[in-house]
Structures are given as C-alpha cells and as structure tokens.
Amino acid sequence: MKVFFDVDGVLIDGWHADVTRRKPWDATIEADLGVDRDAFQLLFFGRPGSRTASPMFECITGRLDLKQALAAVLPQVGYKGGVEDFVRYWFEKDSSINPEVFDLVRELRQRGVQTFVATGQEHYRAGYLWNELGFVNHFDRIFYSAEIGVPKKDPRFFEAINRALEIDPGERPLFFDDQPEIVELASRAEWDAATFTSAQNIQQHPRLKHLWS
C-alpha cells in the first residue's frame, strides 16, 4: 500500500485551507525583520484570485529561483538583510511539525506501508523539509510541484506521480490533503483521496483502521 501526505495543513501545522486554523509564519515579520507584511504578501504571493501571476507561483512551478525572486522584492518592502537570512527565517518559522501525524507515519512504515509526500513547493523548501527537517527518515520519496513543473492544482501533477511510481489504476493510493479541490483532483487520478482535518482522519480511514488494532 502507498500512502501520500500533503505538507502544509497536514504534516506541517501552519498554512491551512481553513482560514480559521492558519498559523502564519510571517505573523511577526515586521517586528523581527522590518518587513511590511501586507506589502510583501501582495508583491510576492499576489492577490487572492490572481496567485498565478505572482513570483511565488513561478517559484513553485520551477520557472523562477526563489532566492532571485526574493532579491527583487525584499528591498521594496523594507528588508535590509541578506536573502539567505530571510529564507532561513521563513523556513524555520514555517516548520511546526504535526506530531500526531508523524507518529502515525512511523507506525505505518513499521507495518510495511510505503509513505510519500505530495506537495506544492519550490526547490529550496522542498530540500529543507527533506533534509533539515528530516522527512527523509519518514518517507520513501517527496514529489513536489517545482520538480514536476506544474502546480499541484493541475491534473498533470498526479499523472506524473502515477507514471513515476508505475501506479496501476486499481491500486488507488491513499492521499490526505487539507484542500478539498486538491482531493477532488487526486480522486480523478484514481487515488483514494480524503480531506484532512486531524490525525483521526488517518486513524479512522476504512483502509487503515485495521492497522491500529
């Protein structure tokens, strides 16, 4: 069996599809770094509804280097430090691991289940998650949008994973994601996808419940 997990909103407790549950990594960025938070959000991440026109979208689809993109924006929002320091601040602030989920991931692996990450990330953060946060010790592989070359909200994202792992349509790998629209896309790719709200979604999934008894 193959089980896939999203990062933000599932493995990492920070950004979440449910706005009431979000824990923004940049909540104190003005006090910490002198960055105008609203201006940075607008210039780098774009307006809601037009995110695909933003520098961040270019980064998560592999068309633009994150550090180069930040170097062009940060001077406009009050930041006077180095880009490397900013990236470190961002990644460390956005690294609150969900311990209950990781406990279940460990149990799944002990029972011979293959575990994977499927996420919308640019190259640097994907590397940070894998190596510095230690995802390498918990998952067989990470699949992310910049590496694949399309956003996660593109059906080709899941089609690429199916090809890479030679997933048979009848295999129906499990997938947990906090965004219902992503769950729908994965379902169309013949995945058994479920909307994630808590670790109980994993524990109580019909195909996994027997593993905890």
C-alpha positions as CSV (number, residue, x, y, z in Angstrom):
1,M,0.0,0.0,0.0
2,K,1.1,3.6,-0.8
3,V,0.0,6.5,1.4
4,F,0.7,10.1,0.4
5,F,0.6,13.2,2.6
6,D,0.4,16.9,1.8
7,V,2.8,19.2,3.7
8,D,1.1,22.5,4.7
9,G,-2.0,21.8,6.7
10,V,-1.2,18.1,7.2
11,L,2.4,17.3,8.0
12,I,3.2,21.0,8.9
13,D,0.8,22.9,11.2
14,G,0.9,26.4,9.6
15,W,-0.9,27.3,6.5
16,H,-4.3,25.6,6.2
17,A,-7.1,25.6,3.7
18,D,-9.4,26.6,6.6
19,V,-8.5,30.2,7.3
20,T,-9.6,29.9,11.0
21,R,-6.8,27.3,11.5
22,R,-3.9,29.1,9.8
23,K,-0.8,29.9,11.8
24,P,1.1,32.4,9.5
25,W,4.9,32.1,9.5
26,D,5.1,35.8,8.9
27,A,2.9,37.0,11.8
28,T,5.8,38.9,13.4
29,I,7.9,39.6,10.3
30,E,7.6,43.4,10.7
31,A,8.9,43.3,14.3
32,D,11.5,40.7,13.5
33,L,12.9,41.9,10.2
34,G,11.4,45.3,9.5
35,V,9.3,43.9,6.6
36,D,6.0,45.4,5.7
37,R,3.9,42.2,5.9
38,D,1.0,43.3,3.7
39,A,3.2,44.7,1.0
40,F,5.3,41.5,1.0
41,Q,2.2,39.3,0.7
42,L,0.9,41.4,-2.2
43,L,4.1,41.7,-4.1
44,F,5.4,38.1,-3.6
45,F,2.3,35.9,-3.2
46,G,-0.2,38.0,-5.2
47,R,-3.8,38.9,-4.5
48,P,-6.4,36.2,-3.7
49,G,-7.8,35.0,-7.0
50,S,-4.7,36.0,-9.0
51,R,-2.0,34.0,-7.4
52,T,-0.8,32.5,-10.7
53,A,0.5,35.9,-11.6
54,S,2.8,36.1,-8.6
55,P,6.6,35.4,-8.2
56,M,5.8,32.7,-5.8
57,F,3.7,30.8,-8.3
58,E,6.7,31.0,-10.7
59,C,8.8,29.5,-8.0
60,I,6.6,26.6,-7.1
61,T,6.3,25.6,-10.7
62,G,10.0,25.6,-11.1
63,R,10.3,28.5,-13.5
64,L,11.9,31.0,-11.1
65,D,14.5,30.7,-8.4
66,L,13.2,31.6,-5.0
67,K,16.2,33.5,-3.9
68,Q,16.4,35.5,-7.1
69,A,12.7,36.3,-6.8
70,L,13.1,37.4,-3.2
71,A,16.1,39.6,-4.0
72,A,13.9,41.5,-6.4
73,V,11.0,42.0,-3.9
74,L,12.6,42.3,-0.4
75,P,14.2,45.8,-0.9
76,Q,10.7,47.1,-1.8
77,V,9.2,46.0,1.5
78,G,11.7,47.4,4.0
79,Y,14.1,44.4,4.3
80,K,17.7,45.4,4.6
81,G,19.3,42.0,5.4
82,G,20.6,39.2,3.1
83,V,18.3,36.8,1.2
84,E,19.9,33.7,2.8
85,D,19.0,35.0,6.2
86,F,15.4,35.8,5.1
87,V,15.0,32.3,3.6
88,R,16.3,30.7,6.8
89,Y,13.9,32.8,8.9
90,W,10.9,31.8,6.6
91,F,11.7,28.1,6.6
92,E,12.3,27.9,10.3
93,K,9.1,29.8,11.2
94,D,7.2,27.5,8.8
95,S,8.3,24.2,10.3
96,S,5.9,23.3,13.0
97,I,5.6,19.6,12.5
98,N,2.3,17.9,13.4
99,P,3.5,15.3,15.9
100,E,0.3,13.2,15.9
101,V,0.5,12.8,12.1
102,F,4.2,11.9,12.2
103,D,3.5,9.3,14.9
104,L,1.1,7.6,12.5
105,V,3.5,7.8,9.7
106,R,6.1,6.0,11.8
107,E,3.5,3.3,12.7
108,L,2.5,2.9,9.0
109,R,6.2,2.4,8.0
110,Q,6.7,-0.2,10.8
111,R,3.8,-2.1,9.3
112,G,5.4,-2.1,5.8
113,V,3.3,0.7,4.3
114,Q,5.1,2.9,1.8
115,T,4.7,6.6,2.7
116,F,5.2,9.6,0.3
117,V,4.9,13.3,0.3
118,A,2.9,15.1,-2.5
119,T,3.2,18.9,-2.1
120,G,3.3,22.2,-3.8
121,Q,6.8,23.5,-3.1
122,E,9.7,25.3,-4.7
123,H,13.1,23.7,-4.7
124,Y,14.7,25.2,-1.6
125,R,11.9,24.5,0.8
126,A,11.4,21.0,-0.6
127,G,15.1,20.4,0.1
128,Y,14.8,21.9,3.6
129,L,11.9,19.7,4.5
130,W,13.5,16.6,3.2
131,N,17.0,17.1,4.6
132,E,16.9,19.5,7.5
133,L,13.5,18.7,9.0
134,G,14.2,15.0,8.5
135,F,11.4,14.0,6.1
136,V,14.0,11.7,4.5
137,N,13.7,9.5,7.7
138,H,9.9,9.1,7.4
139,F,9.0,8.9,3.7
140,D,10.1,6.9,0.7
141,R,10.1,9.9,-1.6
142,I,8.9,13.5,-1.9
143,F,7.0,14.7,-5.0
144,Y,6.7,18.5,-5.4
145,S,5.4,20.9,-7.9
146,A,8.7,22.7,-8.9
147,E,10.3,19.3,-9.6
148,I,7.3,18.1,-11.7
149,G,6.9,21.5,-13.4
150,V,3.2,22.1,-12.8
151,P,1.2,23.3,-9.8
152,K,-0.5,20.9,-7.6
153,K,-3.9,22.1,-8.8
154,D,-3.0,20.8,-12.3
155,P,-4.1,17.2,-13.1
156,R,-0.7,16.6,-14.6
157,F,0.8,16.7,-11.1
158,F,-0.9,13.4,-10.1
159,E,-0.5,11.9,-13.5
160,A,3.3,12.5,-13.2
161,I,3.4,10.6,-9.9
162,N,1.4,7.8,-11.3
163,R,4.0,7.4,-14.1
164,A,7.0,7.8,-11.8
165,L,5.8,5.0,-9.4
166,E,4.0,3.0,-12.1
167,I,0.8,3.1,-10.1
168,D,-1.8,0.9,-11.5
169,P,-5.3,2.4,-11.6
170,G,-6.6,-0.4,-9.4
171,E,-4.0,0.3,-6.7
172,R,-5.7,3.6,-5.6
173,P,-3.0,5.0,-3.3
174,L,-4.3,6.8,-0.2
175,F,-3.8,10.6,0.0
176,F,-4.5,13.1,2.8
177,D,-4.8,16.8,1.9
178,D,-6.4,19.8,3.6
179,Q,-7.7,21.3,0.4
180,P,-11.0,19.8,-0.9
181,E,-10.2,20.9,-4.5
182,I,-6.9,19.0,-4.4
183,V,-8.6,15.9,-3.0
184,E,-11.0,16.1,-6.0
185,L,-8.2,16.3,-8.5
186,A,-6.4,13.3,-6.9
187,S,-9.6,11.3,-6.9
188,R,-9.8,11.9,-10.7
189,A,-6.3,10.4,-11.0
190,E,-7.7,7.2,-9.4
191,W,-6.4,8.0,-5.9
192,D,-8.3,7.3,-2.7
193,A,-8.1,10.9,-1.5
194,A,-9.5,12.2,1.7
195,T,-9.9,15.8,3.1
196,F,-7.6,16.1,6.2
197,T,-8.7,17.9,9.3
198,S,-6.9,15.9,12.0
199,A,-4.9,12.8,12.7
200,Q,-8.2,10.9,13.3
201,N,-8.8,11.1,9.5
202,I,-5.8,8.8,9.1
203,Q,-6.6,6.5,12.1
204,Q,-10.2,6.0,11.1
205,H,-9.8,5.6,7.4
206,P,-11.5,2.4,6.4
207,R,-8.4,1.0,4.7
208,L,-6.1,1.8,7.7
209,K,-8.3,1.1,10.8
210,H,-7.2,-2.5,11.0
211,L,-3.5,-1.5,11.3
212,W,-4.0,0.2,14.7
213,S,-5.8,-2.8,16.4
